[in-house]
């Protein structure tokens, strides 16, 4: 496991290296064979914490929805994870997204038209209702849509680090960035190469 994810940092500590809101949302879990592993969005409290961290809401203003109180999966979280997976599919499919995936994404976009904003001290934030995830889904969906129709979409890359799979926007002048972070996955790869050469001697 790469150094960045070896301790599975909590949602408050997770690195924001995607370069766009939508990519950072996709990176709230690691990916192996296009399947999520080491998911940080384990409950609605983590969703609120992430929203606060990226500036979508004020955590002290957020009202925590009541826990469903059952052993059944929380439908809010299931919906959010499905949304995250759909977003990733829009960026990683070499032949373009499947029509069904694009249709679901367009449905999400159409459902965000009633989103409103409100004053929160000296700034604005999204208004939302308990059990409503539009405050997160709408800006993330808009972020993804903006990137998908931009020439920058060709600069979205997937980190090849072991048990990583994060997506990031390569803003390097020569478009040669390979890792989500050189300080973590990049250095881990260099260390493995060094160890391999040393062992071969």
CORTASUL-V397795 format. One record per backbone hydrogen bond with DSSP energy under -0.5 kcal/mol. CO is the residue of the C=O (numbers start at 1). NH is the residue of the N-H. E is the energy in kcal/mol with one decimal. If there is no record, write none. Layout:
co/nh/e
CO/NH/E
CO/NH/E
This chain:
co/nh/e
2/5/-0.9
2/6/-0.9
3/6/-0.6
5/8/-1.1
10/13/-1.9
10/14/-1.2
15/17/-0.8
18/169/-2.4
20/24/-2.3
21/25/-2.0
22/26/-2.0
23/27/-1.8
25/28/-1.8
26/29/-0.8
28/40/-2.3
30/37/-2.6
32/35/-1.3
35/32/-2.7
37/30/-2.4
40/42/-1.9
43/46/-0.7
43/47/-1.5
44/48/-2.3
45/49/-2.1
46/50/-2.5
47/51/-2.5
48/52/-2.2
49/53/-2.2
50/54/-2.2
51/56/-2.6
51/57/-1.1
52/55/-1.0
56/126/-1.3
57/59/-0.6
58/61/-1.4
58/62/-1.0
59/62/-0.5
62/64/-0.6
63/65/-0.5
73/75/-0.5
74/78/-2.2
75/79/-2.3
76/80/-2.0
77/81/-2.6
78/82/-2.1
79/83/-2.2
80/84/-2.3
81/85/-2.3
82/86/-2.5
83/87/-2.4
84/88/-2.1
85/89/-2.0
86/90/-1.3
87/91/-0.9
88/91/-1.0
88/92/-2.1
89/93/-1.2
92/94/-0.7
93/96/-1.4
98/102/-2.4
99/103/-2.4
100/104/-2.0
101/105/-2.1
102/106/-2.6
103/107/-1.9
104/108/-1.9
105/109/-2.3
106/110/-2.3
107/111/-1.4
109/112/-1.3
110/113/-0.9
112/115/-1.7
116/127/-2.6
118/125/-2.3
120/123/-0.8
123/120/-3.4
125/118/-2.7
127/116/-0.5
129/132/-2.1
131/133/-0.5
133/136/-1.3
133/137/-2.9
134/138/-2.2
136/140/-1.9
137/141/-2.7
138/142/-2.7
139/143/-2.3
140/144/-2.3
141/145/-2.7
142/146/-2.6
143/147/-1.8
144/148/-2.7
145/149/-1.6
147/150/-1.1
150/153/-2.0
151/154/-1.3
152/155/-2.4
153/156/-1.5
155/157/-0.5
155/170/-2.7
157/168/-2.2
159/165/-0.8
161/164/-1.5
161/165/-0.5
162/2/-1.4
164/31/-3.1
166/159/-3.4
168/157/-2.9
168/170/-0.6
169/171/-1.0
172/175/-1.3
178/160/-0.6
181/184/-1.0
181/186/-2.3
182/187/-1.3
184/188/-2.5
185/189/-2.0
186/190/-2.2
187/191/-2.5
188/192/-2.1
189/193/-2.3
190/194/-2.5
191/195/-2.4
192/196/-2.2
193/197/-2.4
194/198/-2.4
195/199/-2.2
196/200/-1.6
197/201/-0.8
198/201/-0.5
